[in-house]
Amino acid sequence: MSKRALIILAVVAALALGGGGWLYWRHDGAAGTNTLILYGDVDIREAQPAFNDTGTIATIMVQEGASVKRGDLLATLDDVRYAAALAQAKAQMDNQNQTLAKLLAGSRPEEIAQAKATMDALETTYLNDEATYKRYDALTATSAGTIQQRDDAKAAFESVRQQHEAARQAYLLAVEGPRAEDIAAARAAYQASQAAVELAQRQFDDTRLYAPSDGVVEDRILEPGDMASPSTPVLTIALPNPLWVRAYAPENALGRIRLGMKASVSADSYPDRAYDGWIGYISPTAEFTPKAVETPELRTALVYQLRVYACDARGELRLGMPATVRIDLTQPIEAPPPGCGASDAASR
């Protein structure tokens, strides 16, 4: 082969290699490195509210598929026993309140006047019996009176004197009023009765079951007539906010994704729609590819779980629905949005 032919052959080979290399770089840059495509399932949280008391279920107000708002009444228990306990606790509290009020008010003026009148009457009798005793004592000394008469007069005088002293002390107590210790004990009893009313009221309120959050009723676990307890859920409620796609990224993609990166979510059921989303969670640990998404080639591959939150104002994405996530790897890193607004959730 001539030297000229060898040179031409070398130039053609170089051009072929260069063109093939450019085509490979172009293809890999557009589809292989600039866009990360992941597959997963739509996931949401669930709540299973239960009564905080034990009793027979009286009513359940919602059916499967019903939309509920936070605070909506879902079910009730038979509240006869709890209503009676509440009424009893309130009556006891009223009684303790009256007892405390009586002690705080002290003695009435009429009671003080009555005690003084009793003391004054006994004082008159006491002074009269004292004078009688002194006369008999003097007569006995001159033998004009008997010793028996003197002793009888002295006994009557001592008796009425003690009665007068008791009446005087009763008058002083009426003026002084209740003891501070009695008032403190009555106040403590009243506070205890208030706590008993609060407990009975809470137990009565717990016969009503309210929705813990906005959501959709998935299942009625119990029915009216069933026995409810704090450990037995009554309903299962799907909480559609937040809504995310559980996907898995290979290890070699972790260096190019960050929290807050925007993503586009699509579902097979709505192929013409794309839902705005963002990466809200990246697992710190690796795991084997889940059976739900693995292929025979990836059975031994390690992946990292992602949560890609999606905005779905129409409520079209359902639990377990297969979804595709596309992430533009050339975008700048931004903080995750606080939530989905009306414009954010609009499907394109």
C-alpha positions as CSV (number, residue, x, y, z in Angstrom):
1,M,0.0,0.0,0.0
2,S,1.3,3.4,-0.9
3,K,2.1,6.1,1.6
4,R,-0.6,8.3,0.2
5,A,-3.2,5.6,0.7
6,L,-2.2,5.0,4.3
7,I,-2.5,8.7,5.1
8,I,-6.1,8.9,3.6
9,L,-7.1,5.8,5.6
10,A,-5.8,7.3,8.8
11,V,-7.7,10.6,8.3
12,V,-11.0,8.7,7.5
13,A,-10.6,6.6,10.7
14,A,-10.0,9.7,12.8
15,L,-13.1,11.4,11.4
16,A,-15.2,8.3,12.1
17,L,-14.0,8.0,15.7
18,G,-14.5,11.7,16.3
19,G,-18.0,11.7,14.8
20,G,-19.0,8.7,16.8
21,G,-17.6,10.1,20.0
22,W,-19.5,13.4,19.5
23,L,-22.8,11.6,18.9
24,Y,-22.2,9.5,22.0
25,W,-21.5,12.6,24.1
26,R,-24.6,14.4,22.8
27,H,-26.9,11.5,23.5
28,D,-25.4,10.9,27.0
29,G,-25.5,14.5,27.9
30,A,-29.2,15.0,26.9
31,A,-30.7,11.8,28.3
32,G,-28.1,10.2,30.6
33,T,-26.8,13.0,32.9
34,N,-29.1,16.1,32.6
35,T,-32.4,14.3,33.6
36,L,-32.8,11.7,36.3
37,I,-35.9,9.5,35.8
38,L,-37.2,7.5,38.8
39,Y,-40.1,5.3,39.3
40,G,-42.2,4.8,42.4
41,D,-45.6,4.8,44.0
42,V,-47.8,7.5,45.4
43,D,-47.8,7.4,49.2
44,I,-49.7,9.3,51.9
45,R,-50.2,9.1,55.7
46,E,-53.1,7.4,57.5
47,A,-54.7,8.1,60.8
48,Q,-56.7,5.6,62.9
49,P,-58.6,7.6,65.5
50,A,-60.0,5.8,68.6
51,F,-62.1,6.7,71.6
52,N,-60.2,7.6,74.7
53,D,-62.8,5.9,76.9
54,T,-64.4,2.4,76.9
55,G,-68.0,2.0,76.0
56,T,-70.6,0.9,73.4
57,I,-70.6,2.8,70.1
58,A,-73.9,4.6,69.7
59,T,-73.5,6.2,66.2
60,I,-71.0,6.6,63.4
61,M,-71.7,9.6,61.2
62,V,-69.5,8.9,58.2
63,Q,-69.2,6.3,55.5
64,E,-66.2,5.1,53.4
65,G,-65.2,7.6,50.9
66,A,-66.5,10.6,52.8
67,S,-64.3,13.7,53.0
68,V,-63.9,15.1,56.5
69,K,-62.4,18.3,58.0
70,R,-60.4,18.6,61.1
71,G,-62.8,18.7,64.1
72,D,-65.7,17.1,62.4
73,L,-67.8,14.7,64.6
74,L,-67.1,11.1,63.5
75,A,-68.8,8.9,66.1
76,T,-70.2,8.8,69.6
77,L,-70.4,6.5,72.5
78,D,-73.4,5.7,74.8
79,D,-72.9,8.6,77.3
80,V,-75.5,7.8,80.0
81,R,-73.0,6.7,82.6
82,Y,-70.6,9.6,81.8
83,A,-73.4,12.2,81.9
84,A,-74.6,10.9,85.4
85,A,-71.0,11.0,86.7
86,L,-70.6,14.6,85.5
87,A,-73.9,15.6,87.1
88,Q,-72.8,14.1,90.4
89,A,-69.5,15.8,90.3
90,K,-71.1,19.1,89.7
91,A,-73.5,18.7,92.6
92,Q,-70.6,17.9,94.9
93,M,-68.7,20.9,93.7
94,D,-71.7,23.1,94.4
95,N,-72.0,21.7,97.9
96,Q,-68.3,22.4,98.7
97,N,-68.6,25.9,97.2
98,Q,-71.5,26.7,99.6
99,T,-69.5,25.4,102.5
100,L,-66.5,27.5,101.7
101,A,-68.7,30.6,101.1
102,K,-70.3,30.1,104.5
103,L,-67.0,30.0,106.2
104,L,-65.7,33.1,104.3
105,A,-68.8,35.1,105.2
106,G,-68.3,34.4,108.9
107,S,-71.0,34.7,111.6
108,R,-74.2,36.5,110.7
109,P,-75.1,39.5,112.9
110,E,-78.1,37.7,114.2
111,E,-75.9,34.8,115.4
112,I,-73.6,37.2,117.2
113,A,-76.6,39.0,118.8
114,Q,-78.1,35.6,119.9
115,A,-74.8,34.5,121.5
116,K,-74.6,37.9,123.4
117,A,-78.2,37.6,124.6
118,T,-77.5,34.1,126.0
119,M,-74.4,35.3,127.7
120,D,-76.1,38.3,129.2
121,A,-79.0,36.2,130.5
122,L,-76.7,33.7,132.2
123,E,-74.7,36.6,133.6
124,T,-77.8,37.9,135.4
125,T,-78.6,34.5,136.8
126,Y,-74.9,34.0,137.7
127,L,-74.8,37.3,139.7
128,N,-78.1,36.5,141.5
129,D,-76.9,33.0,142.5
130,E,-73.7,34.5,143.7
131,A,-75.5,36.9,146.0
132,T,-77.8,34.1,147.3
133,Y,-74.7,32.0,148.1
134,K,-73.1,34.8,150.0
135,R,-76.2,35.4,152.1
136,Y,-76.5,31.7,153.0
137,D,-72.8,31.7,153.9
138,A,-73.3,34.6,156.2
139,L,-76.4,33.1,157.9
140,T,-74.6,29.8,158.4
141,A,-71.8,31.6,160.3
142,T,-74.4,32.9,162.8
143,S,-76.4,29.6,162.8
144,A,-79.3,31.4,161.2
145,G,-79.0,29.2,158.2
146,T,-78.2,25.5,157.7
147,I,-75.1,24.1,156.1
148,Q,-77.3,22.3,153.6
149,Q,-78.8,25.6,152.4
150,R,-75.4,27.1,152.0
151,D,-74.1,24.2,150.0
152,D,-77.1,24.1,147.7
153,A,-76.7,27.8,147.0
154,K,-73.0,27.3,146.3
155,A,-73.7,24.4,143.9
156,A,-76.3,26.5,142.0
157,F,-73.9,29.4,141.9
158,E,-71.0,27.3,140.5
159,S,-73.2,25.7,137.9
160,V,-74.5,28.9,136.5
161,R,-71.1,30.4,136.6
162,Q,-69.8,27.6,134.3
163,Q,-72.7,28.1,132.0
164,H,-72.0,31.8,131.8
165,E,-68.4,31.1,130.9
166,A,-69.4,28.7,128.1
167,A,-71.9,31.3,126.8
168,R,-69.1,34.0,126.9
169,Q,-66.7,31.8,124.9
170,A,-69.5,31.1,122.3
171,Y,-70.0,34.8,121.9
172,L,-66.3,35.4,121.4
173,L,-66.2,32.7,118.8
174,A,-69.1,34.2,117.0
175,V,-67.4,37.5,116.9
176,E,-64.1,36.0,115.8
177,G,-65.5,33.9,113.0
178,P,-64.2,30.6,111.5
179,R,-60.6,29.5,112.0
180,A,-58.1,30.0,109.1
181,E,-57.5,26.3,109.1
182,D,-61.2,25.5,108.6
183,I,-61.3,27.9,105.7
184,A,-58.2,26.4,104.1
185,A,-59.6,22.9,104.5
186,A,-62.9,24.0,102.9
187,R,-61.0,25.7,100.0
188,A,-58.9,22.5,99.4
189,A,-62.1,20.4,99.4
190,Y,-63.7,22.8,96.8
191,Q,-60.6,22.7,94.6
192,A,-60.7,18.9,94.7
193,S,-64.3,18.9,93.7
194,Q,-63.4,21.3,90.8
195,A,-60.8,18.8,89.6
196,A,-63.4,16.0,89.8
197,V,-65.7,18.0,87.6
198,E,-63.0,18.7,85.0
199,L,-62.2,15.0,84.9
200,A,-65.8,14.0,84.6
201,Q,-66.3,16.6,81.9
202,R,-63.3,15.3,80.0
203,Q,-64.6,11.7,80.2
204,F,-67.9,12.9,78.9
205,D,-66.3,14.8,76.1
206,D,-64.3,11.7,75.2
207,T,-67.5,10.0,74.2
208,R,-67.3,12.1,71.0
209,L,-64.7,11.2,68.4
210,Y,-63.5,14.0,66.1
211,A,-61.5,14.0,62.9
212,P,-57.8,14.6,63.8
213,S,-57.1,16.2,60.4
214,D,-58.6,16.8,56.9
215,G,-58.8,13.6,55.0
216,V,-60.9,10.8,53.4
217,V,-62.5,7.9,55.3
218,E,-61.0,4.7,53.9
219,D,-62.5,2.1,56.3
220,R,-65.0,1.7,59.1
221,I,-63.3,-0.7,61.4
222,L,-66.1,-0.8,64.1
223,E,-69.8,-0.4,63.8
224,P,-72.6,0.9,66.1
225,G,-73.1,-1.6,68.9
226,D,-69.4,-2.7,69.0
227,M,-67.4,-2.1,72.2
228,A,-64.8,0.6,71.8
229,S,-61.6,1.1,73.7
230,P,-58.6,3.3,73.5
231,S,-56.6,0.5,71.9
232,T,-59.1,-0.2,69.1
233,P,-59.4,2.2,66.1
234,V,-62.8,3.1,64.9
235,L,-61.9,4.4,61.4
236,T,-59.0,4.7,59.0
237,I,-58.6,8.1,57.5
238,A,-56.3,8.9,54.6
239,L,-54.5,12.2,55.0
240,P,-53.8,13.4,51.4
241,N,-51.7,16.4,52.6
242,P,-48.7,16.0,52.3
243,L,-48.7,13.7,49.3
244,W,-45.5,12.3,48.0
245,V,-44.0,9.7,45.6
246,R,-41.8,7.1,47.2
247,A,-39.0,6.5,44.7
248,Y,-35.5,5.0,44.8
249,A,-32.3,6.6,43.4
250,P,-29.1,4.7,42.6
251,E,-25.9,5.4,44.5
252,N,-24.2,7.1,41.5
253,A,-27.0,9.7,41.3
254,L,-26.7,11.0,44.9
255,G,-23.9,13.4,44.1
256,R,-26.2,15.4,41.7
257,I,-29.4,15.6,43.7
258,R,-30.2,17.7,46.8
259,L,-33.1,18.5,49.1
260,G,-35.3,21.1,47.6
261,M,-34.6,20.3,43.9
262,K,-37.7,20.7,41.8
263,A,-39.2,17.7,40.1
264,S,-42.0,16.8,37.7
265,V,-44.3,13.9,38.6
266,S,-46.6,12.1,36.2
267,A,-48.9,9.1,36.5
268,D,-50.0,6.5,34.1
269,S,-53.6,7.3,34.7
270,Y,-53.1,10.9,33.6
271,P,-50.3,10.8,31.0
272,D,-51.0,14.3,29.7
273,R,-50.6,15.9,33.2
274,A,-47.5,16.8,35.1
275,Y,-47.5,17.7,38.8
276,D,-45.0,20.1,40.3
277,G,-43.0,18.7,43.1
278,W,-39.7,18.8,45.0
279,I,-37.3,16.5,46.8
280,G,-38.3,16.6,50.4
281,Y,-36.4,13.6,51.8
282,I,-33.3,11.6,51.0
283,S,-32.6,8.5,53.1
284,P,-29.3,8.5,54.8
285,T,-28.9,4.7,54.5
286,A,-28.8,2.4,51.6
287,E,-31.1,-0.6,51.0
288,F,-31.6,-3.3,48.4
289,T,-33.9,-2.4,45.6
290,P,-37.5,-3.1,46.8
291,K,-39.3,-6.0,45.1
292,A,-42.0,-3.6,43.8
293,V,-39.6,-1.8,41.5
294,E,-36.7,-4.2,41.0
295,T,-35.7,-5.8,37.8
296,P,-33.6,-8.9,37.4
297,E,-30.6,-6.8,36.7
298,L,-31.0,-4.7,39.9
299,R,-31.8,-7.4,42.4
300,T,-28.5,-6.9,44.2
301,A,-28.1,-3.1,43.6
302,L,-28.2,-0.7,46.5
303,V,-30.5,2.3,46.3
304,Y,-31.5,5.3,48.5
305,Q,-35.1,6.1,49.2
306,L,-36.5,9.5,48.1
307,R,-39.7,11.3,48.9
308,V,-40.7,13.6,46.1
309,Y,-43.6,15.8,47.4
310,A,-46.2,16.6,44.8
311,C,-48.9,19.3,44.4
312,D,-52.2,17.8,43.5
313,A,-55.0,20.3,43.8
314,R,-57.5,18.2,41.9
315,G,-57.0,15.1,44.1
316,E,-56.2,12.9,41.2
317,L,-53.2,11.0,42.7
318,R,-54.3,8.0,44.8
319,L,-52.5,5.9,47.3
320,G,-50.3,3.2,45.6
321,M,-50.7,4.7,42.1
322,P,-47.5,4.1,40.0
323,A,-45.7,7.4,39.2
324,T,-42.7,8.6,37.3
325,V,-40.5,11.3,38.6
326,R,-38.2,13.5,36.4
327,I,-35.5,15.7,37.9
328,D,-33.6,18.2,35.9
329,L,-30.0,17.8,37.2
330,T,-28.9,21.2,35.8
331,Q,-31.2,23.3,37.9
332,P,-29.9,25.5,40.7
333,I,-30.4,24.2,44.3
334,E,-33.3,25.9,46.0
335,A,-34.9,25.5,49.4
336,P,-38.1,23.3,49.4
337,P,-41.3,25.3,49.1
338,P,-43.4,25.6,52.2
339,G,-46.4,23.9,50.6
340,C,-48.7,23.8,47.5
341,G,-50.5,26.9,46.5
342,A,-53.3,27.1,43.9
343,S,-50.9,28.0,41.2
344,D,-48.3,25.5,42.2
345,A,-50.8,22.6,42.0
346,A,-52.1,23.4,38.6
347,S,-51.4,20.6,36.1
348,R,-49.9,21.4,32.8
